Amino acid sequence: MMKALKILLKITGWTLGILLLLCLVFGIYVYNIATFPHPQVQRNDSMENLERTALNDSTFAIGNNWLTKNEFGHYVMYTEGSAYERGLANGKLSRELISRQEEAFTHQIKKMIPSEKYLGFLKYITGFINRGLPENVTEEYKEEIYGIALASSDSFDWIGDKYTRQMHYHAAHDIGHALQNMMLVGCTSFGVWGKSTANGEMIVGRNFDFWVGDEFAEHKIISFVKPEHGYPFAFITWGAFTGVSSGMNAKGLTVTINAAKSSIPFNAATPVSLVAREILQYAATIDEAVAIARKRTMFVSESFLVSAAADGKAVVIEKTPSELDIYDAHKDRILCANHFQGPILGNESLNLEQKATSASVYRYSRLEQLMPDTVALTVTDAAGILRDTRGINNTEIGLGNEKALNQLIAHHSVIFKPESLLMWVSTEPWQLGTYVCYDLRKIFSGDFRPGDTVVRYALNIPADTAFINSLAFRNFLKYREQKEIFVYGNRAAFDPVSSIRYNPYFYDAYRMAGDYFLERKEYDKAAKYYKEALDREVATEGEQKNIQKRLNKALRKGT
């Protein structure tokens, strides 16, 4: 018996020793891959030594490149040249914006994950997942990111060296999307042309519902790029980010991205936003866009709504890490939410689960209601659709509901007219402010100079002042304050009754009240509010099950 016990202890000791050794080797490996080698760039001493000059109190220039802030709160930037030159100019012009963006991003992450140890752990897990990232990003984009990264702040070196962390930021959407099924919460896009528009000209609209705290969306950049290779293009972005979520090129091709349900990735591939960037820079037709998407491997699933003036229509390119599908509506309108619709990927098990459990199908159905076949849309109509906060059949589902087209969280909302090369970009609050019209022909004409106006004022779409000045909207802002207290602040300062009064149709106001009283062991009150939450339009099946589980607990504890 003692001999057997000694053998067992010896085996256990060896096993633990091997496990510890493996952990040590893995730790050393992850540590060594945590920093990416810098790309070999062709130095440009003249550009590297140039400093930006202030043309006025809101405009900077460096060579032919410039950055200005307009009266609508948009930062408008123009860059040109080789990848490294564009990156250098971008970084020098927008270094304060880069720092603010990184501060906003890390501040929100620290609010969500207050543990320094866990943040450190996530840093190395991210490094492990992204270990092959440099091999999946083109040399052109690595050089551009490197040029920008040189202007990054030293304050965030605890995350990693400047180039490495900027590379990681370009994959942040993909990792968060897959690991937490964030899916950008719920982006929506559509395209109409032919008889579906008032003058037959194509219109594309989209809400980019990417939320990493309010500060993250405060400094939007409308970036106009004239690259050494490819087509000039414009896209909506933020400091240091060269990937594309929404954009249009000088050939009248547009691309927008919508997340779909993904499995957990174990190896890096090309970030979705850089695939969209390559399409925008190098494609003039839908076929060329498909060819670019096909040759890139991604590690999450995504829909690319691509329209092309040359083709006079739009399609959705649906892509997973292993397959590509094309959804063509075969009529003069196309809609896209967060599920696949193509003949192949539309029937995949993950997609069927997404349709059954998420807010995507509901939001898609609401979009169908707002775009009947009998109505020919204008850009003003498109703005009205993107601003819609109601549910199916105009029901009140609460402000901020993920089932709404306008969830009041959008980083930006944009409308394109590809044949006219016009682009309307939203202003605060969210997509309720003025949609500002930018003319790509004017900016890429060759005779445009810093300080010239870039806005087509007569074509701007007015703000939704009726809603902005409404009691419902003012109360919604108060509701958000209450939610901030509940999620991140002192729970004792949370007022559940006021929270419900400020947003009475929203299930989550009642869910928070239920949680508040459950924590205080006031089970009857908790059960009452959970029941009221379930009587309203709950965004997802997962949330519904969670509320039901808490209701059952409150009922059990209250008896």
KAKA-V936070 format. One record per residue. N is the residue number from 1. RES is the residue in one small letter. D_CENTER is the distance of its C-alpha to the mean C-alpha in Angstrom with 2 decimals. Layout:
N,RES,D_CENTER  N,RES,D_CENTER
This chain:
1,m,62.60  2,m,62.09  3,k,61.75  4,a,58.99  5,l,57.20  6,k,57.44  7,i,56.02  8,l,53.11  9,l,52.42  10,k,52.66  11,i,50.17  12,t,47.80  13,g,48.19  14,w,47.52  15,t,44.44  16,l,43.03  17,g,43.94  18,i,42.18  19,l,39.03  20,l,39.15  21,l,39.72  22,l,36.79  23,c,34.55  24,l,35.95  25,v,35.45  26,f,31.87  27,g,31.26  28,i,32.88  29,y,30.93  30,v,27.53  31,y,28.73  32,n,29.83  33,i,26.65  34,a,24.49  35,t,25.06  36,f,24.34  37,p,27.13  38,h,26.50  39,p,26.73  40,q,30.11  41,v,29.59  42,q,32.31  43,r,33.05  44,n,33.26  45,d,35.52  46,s,35.59  47,m,31.82  48,e,31.58  49,n,34.35  50,l,33.22  51,e,31.86  52,r,30.04  53,t,32.30  54,a,31.76  55,l,32.78  56,n,32.48  57,d,30.88  58,s,27.41  59,t,27.57  60,f,27.77  61,a,28.88  62,i,29.60  63,g,31.56  64,n,30.07  65,n,26.59  66,w,25.60  67,l,23.17  68,t,23.86  69,k,22.60  70,n,23.57  71,e,24.90  72,f,21.72  73,g,19.88  74,h,17.92  75,y,18.49  76,v,19.59  77,m,20.20  78,y,22.33  79,t,22.98  80,e,25.30  81,g,27.31  82,s,26.92  83,a,23.82  84,y,25.33  85,e,26.61  86,r,23.29  87,g,21.75  88,l,24.75  89,a,24.62  90,n,20.92  91,g,21.54  92,k,24.81  93,l,23.59  94,s,20.49  95,r,21.62  96,e,21.51  97,l,17.91  98,i,17.07  99,s,19.07  100,r,17.64  101,q,14.02  102,e,15.29  103,e,17.39  104,a,14.74  105,f,12.62  106,t,15.89  107,h,17.32  108,q,14.77  109,i,15.10  110,k,18.85  111,k,18.86  112,m,17.32  113,i,19.59  114,p,22.68  115,s,24.79  116,e,25.29  117,k,26.81  118,y,23.94  119,l,21.50  120,g,23.93  121,f,24.09  122,l,20.33  123,k,20.51  124,y,23.08  125,i,21.54  126,t,18.39  127,g,20.98  128,f,22.74  129,i,19.88  130,n,18.86  131,r,22.55  132,g,22.53  133,l,19.45  134,p,21.66  135,e,23.55  136,n,20.53  137,v,19.34  138,t,21.67  139,e,24.08  140,e,22.90  141,y,19.35  142,k,20.84  143,e,23.27  144,e,20.80  145,i,18.69  146,y,22.09  147,g,23.28  148,i,20.39  149,a,20.77  150,l,24.40  151,a,23.43  152,s,21.43  153,s,23.11  154,d,25.63  155,s,24.58  156,f,21.90  157,d,24.18  158,w,24.49  159,i,21.20  160,g,22.59  161,d,23.91  162,k,21.88  163,y,21.21  164,t,20.47  165,r,17.87  166,q,16.04  167,m,16.17  168,h,14.86  169,y,11.82  170,h,10.98  171,a,11.29  172,a,9.69  173,h,6.70  174,d,9.73  175,i,12.10  176,g,10.43  177,h,9.60  178,a,13.26  179,l,15.12  180,q,13.94  181,n,12.66  182,m,9.59  183,m,8.12  184,l,5.00  185,v,8.29  186,g,9.17  187,c,8.03  188,t,11.34  189,s,13.00  190,f,16.67  191,g,19.35  192,v,23.00  193,w,26.02  194,g,29.79  195,k,31.41  196,s,28.15  197,t,27.80  198,a,30.43  199,n,31.47  200,g,30.38  201,e,27.68  202,m,24.27  203,i,21.39  204,v,17.73  205,g,15.34  206,r,11.73  207,n,9.62  208,f,5.86  209,d,5.97  210,f,3.61  211,w,7.01  212,v,8.85  213,g,11.94  214,d,13.19  215,e,14.26  216,f,10.94  217,a,10.50  218,e,14.23  219,h,14.57  220,k,12.67  221,i,14.27  222,i,15.41  223,s,16.44  224,f,19.42  225,v,20.54  226,k,23.96  227,p,24.07  228,e,27.36  229,h,26.55  230,g,24.75  231,y,23.91  232,p,22.81  233,f,19.31  234,a,16.96  235,f,13.21  236,i,11.04  237,t,9.89  238,w,10.97  239,g,13.96  240,a,14.74  241,f,11.61  242,t,13.18  243,g,10.70  244,v,9.66  245,s,6.86  246,s,9.67  247,g,13.23  248,m,16.96  249,n,19.91  250,a,23.53  251,k,24.67  252,g,22.70  253,l,20.22  254,t,16.65  255,v,13.69  256,t,10.41  257,i,8.47  258,n,8.51  259,a,8.72  260,a,12.37  261,k,14.50  262,s,15.45  263,s,18.33  264,i,18.37  265,p,18.45  266,f,21.48  267,n,21.21  268,a,18.70  269,a,18.08  270,t,16.16  271,p,12.42  272,v,10.63  273,s,9.33  274,l,13.03  275,v,14.39  276,a,12.67  277,r,14.08  278,e,17.43  279,i,17.59  280,l,17.01  281,q,19.60  282,y,22.17  283,a,22.22  284,a,24.20  285,t,24.63  286,i,22.99  287,d,25.38  288,e,24.36  289,a,20.64  290,v,21.72  291,a,23.92  292,i,21.24  293,a,18.91  294,r,22.08  295,k,23.14  296,r,20.04  297,t,19.63  298,m,16.28  299,f,16.16  300,v,13.71  301,s,13.87  302,e,11.83  303,s,12.86  304,f,13.12  305,l,14.61  306,v,17.00  307,s,19.61  308,a,22.53  309,a,25.23  310,a,27.66  311,d,27.30  312,g,27.03  313,k,24.52  314,a,21.13  315,v,20.44  316,v,17.70  317,i,17.76  318,e,17.12  319,k,17.05  320,t,17.65  321,p,19.03  322,s,22.43  323,e,22.43  324,l,21.37  325,d,22.08  326,i,22.16  327,y,21.92  328,d,24.11  329,a,24.89  330,h,28.24  331,k,28.34  332,d,27.10  333,r,23.82  334,i,20.89  335,l,18.28  336,c,15.16  337,a,13.42  338,n,12.50  339,h,15.90  340,f,17.91  341,q,20.83  342,g,22.69  343,p,26.25  344,i,25.55  345,l,22.20  346,g,22.53  347,n,25.36  348,e,23.96  349,s,24.48  350,l,20.92  351,n,19.83  352,l,22.82  353,e,21.90  354,q,18.38  355,k,20.10  356,a,22.69  357,t,20.78  358,s,17.35  359,a,16.67  360,s,15.68  361,v,19.29  362,y,20.13  363,r,17.34  364,y,18.39  365,s,21.96  366,r,21.32  367,l,19.83  368,e,23.02  369,q,25.15  370,l,23.77  371,m,24.33  372,p,27.88  373,d,29.57  374,t,32.21  375,v,30.03  376,a,29.38  377,l,26.28  378,t,25.93  379,v,22.93  380,t,23.94  381,d,23.87  382,a,20.37  383,a,19.31  384,g,21.29  385,i,19.53  386,l,16.01  387,r,17.61  388,d,19.32  389,t,19.31  390,r,22.09  391,g,22.56  392,i,24.69  393,n,27.96  394,n,26.74  395,t,27.08  396,e,25.89  397,i,23.36  398,g,22.47  399,l,19.96  400,g,16.57  401,n,17.17  402,e,14.42  403,k,16.89  404,a,16.68  405,l,14.91  406,n,14.41  407,q,13.44  408,l,13.83  409,i,10.60  410,a,8.58  411,h,7.34  412,h,9.17  413,s,11.24  414,v,13.26  415,i,16.48  416,f,18.22  417,k,21.92  418,p,22.20  419,e,26.01  420,s,26.32  421,l,23.51  422,l,22.31  423,m,18.82  424,w,18.19  425,v,15.39  426,s,15.14  427,t,16.59  428,e,16.81  429,p,17.13  430,w,13.74  431,q,14.82  432,l,18.40  433,g,19.61  434,t,20.96  435,y,19.13  436,v,20.39  437,c,21.78  438,y,21.64  439,d,24.12  440,l,23.34  441,r,27.05  442,k,28.13  443,i,26.01  444,f,26.84  445,s,30.45  446,g,31.96  447,d,33.73  448,f,30.82  449,r,31.35  450,p,29.50  451,g,30.29  452,d,30.53  453,t,28.53  454,v,25.37  455,v,25.00  456,r,26.82  457,y,27.79  458,a,29.78  459,l,26.84  460,n,24.47  461,i,23.53  462,p,24.84  463,a,23.04  464,d,23.50  465,t,26.13  466,a,27.79  467,f,24.90  468,i,24.02  469,n,27.73  470,s,28.17  471,l,29.28  472,a,26.60  473,f,23.82  474,r,25.82  475,n,26.32  476,f,22.65  477,l,22.11  478,k,25.01  479,y,23.59  480,r,20.43  481,e,22.94  482,q,24.76  483,k,21.76  484,e,20.99  485,i,24.66  486,f,24.62  487,v,21.71  488,y,22.35  489,g,25.68  490,n,29.26  491,r,29.53  492,a,33.02  493,a,31.69  494,f,29.60  495,d,31.25  496,p,30.55  497,v,32.72  498,s,31.03  499,s,27.55  500,i,28.77  501,r,30.57  502,y,27.51  503,n,25.42  504,p,28.21  505,y,26.54  506,f,23.61  507,y,24.41  508,d,22.49  509,a,24.87  510,y,27.71  511,r,26.11  512,m,25.84  513,a,29.45  514,g,30.51  515,d,29.04  516,y,30.72  517,f,34.09  518,l,33.80  519,e,33.45  520,r,36.49  521,k,38.36  522,e,38.93  523,y,38.46  524,d,39.81  525,k,37.41  526,a,34.47  527,a,35.55  528,k,35.91  529,y,32.35  530,y,30.88  531,k,32.94  532,e,31.66  533,a,28.03  534,l,28.88  535,d,30.59  536,r,27.37  537,e,24.35  538,v,22.56  539,a,18.96  540,t,19.40  541,e,22.47  542,g,21.63  543,e,21.63  544,q,24.79  545,k,26.52  546,n,25.67  547,i,27.17  548,q,30.14  549,k,30.75  550,r,30.91  551,l,33.13  552,n,35.45  553,k,35.67  554,a,36.52  555,l,39.15  556,r,40.61  557,k,40.85  558,g,42.23  559,t,45.16
